[in-house]
Amino acid sequence: MKNVLKYSVFVLAMFAAFSCNRDELSDQSIIQVSLQPKNDFDLWLDANFVTPYNISVKWRYDQNETSLSYYTIPAELECSIKMAHLIKYLCIDSYDEVAGVLFTQHYFPKMFTFIGEWEYNNAGTIRLGTAEGGKKINLTGINYLPKVMAGQWGDYRSDPTKNLNHYYIKTIHHEFTHILNQTKDYPTEFKTLTPNDYVQDAWNDALYRGKNLPLGFISNYARKEDREDFAELLSMYVTNTPAQWAAWMEAASVDEEGNPASGADIITSKMEIVKRYMMDTFGIDVDRLREVVIRRQDEVAAGLVDLTSLEIN
């Protein structure tokens, strides 16, 4: 009994000692959040993206918004400013003009993230962009934008507009198409046109490159699967001239040996479904959208659009 009593007294004494010596809790959190003050570009984004469309553009580097499978770096400020202008003028404003502001406010992705470097795959191909959850588009290679527009980098250096489309603008329209498809799926009829010719890694394999038009695919990447096929058709249609499209259809009409091929007929049938889907679901005339996008592209190419201004109207 004495031992129990002594032990009890000892515990009480220790409790009293700790109670007397404990530190008072501070009302200040040990977690310090760094709040970067807004610069002129942030204020411009607020006025042109956040307020009218509730769209966030994350141009400052945030590793949580990147894929850990790739080497990524921050996007440069000057390049980010130009890219934001291009997204606004060539994409947002184009849909505003054709479908109305309410459409763009409702459907356009609510977040863009900018990554400075391209995301390279093991086969040497580049991942230009991704769409996530129907709300977010990641764009890579932002720091290459000035060289791409000047024809100093890329596969289409002799045609800076085509270069710009290939690496950035088509990607935005492509990923936006995925977002629209997530809102309402396209007709199953589309999936039945070339069901046995999709190859998951065709776009990543040199064996298939340049051989897809006669089979009814507008690009290598279109052959990956039907949803990529649909997005490639719409994005490439609205960002390229009728003359370029006609050239592709001519190339799709013959195979490698020069024999007649059904590629042009297949692509035309697919595009009819794409156009009907866009009109019936969203009230968008795809041919009208192409006219607007190309007109705006020509204005950018002619230097009629200031891609560096941060003036707020």
Secondary structure as GFF3:
##gff-version 3
##sequence-region A 1 313
A	DSSP	alpha_helix	2	21	.	.	.	ID=ss1
A	DSSP	alpha_helix	40	45	.	.	.	ID=ss2
A	DSSP	pi_helix	46	50	.	.	.	ID=ss3
A	DSSP	alpha_helix	51	53	.	.	.	ID=ss4
A	DSSP	beta_strand	56	58	.	.	.	ID=ss5
A	DSSP	three_ten_helix	63	65	.	.	.	ID=ss6
A	DSSP	alpha_helix	77	86	.	.	.	ID=ss7
A	DSSP	pi_helix	87	92	.	.	.	ID=ss8
A	DSSP	alpha_helix	93	99	.	.	.	ID=ss9
A	DSSP	alpha_helix	101	107	.	.	.	ID=ss10
A	DSSP	beta_strand	111	114	.	.	.	ID=ss11
A	DSSP	beta_strand	119	120	.	.	.	ID=ss12
A	DSSP	beta_strand	126	127	.	.	.	ID=ss13
A	DSSP	beta_strand	129	132	.	.	.	ID=ss14
A	DSSP	beta_strand	136	139	.	.	.	ID=ss15
A	DSSP	three_ten_helix	142	144	.	.	.	ID=ss16
A	DSSP	alpha_helix	145	149	.	.	.	ID=ss17
A	DSSP	alpha_helix	160	164	.	.	.	ID=ss18
A	DSSP	pi_helix	165	169	.	.	.	ID=ss19
A	DSSP	alpha_helix	170	183	.	.	.	ID=ss20
A	DSSP	three_ten_helix	188	192	.	.	.	ID=ss21
A	DSSP	three_ten_helix	202	204	.	.	.	ID=ss22
A	DSSP	three_ten_helix	213	215	.	.	.	ID=ss23
A	DSSP	three_ten_helix	221	223	.	.	.	ID=ss24
A	DSSP	alpha_helix	226	239	.	.	.	ID=ss25
A	DSSP	alpha_helix	242	251	.	.	.	ID=ss26
A	DSSP	alpha_helix	263	282	.	.	.	ID=ss27
A	DSSP	alpha_helix	286	301	.	.	.	ID=ss28
###
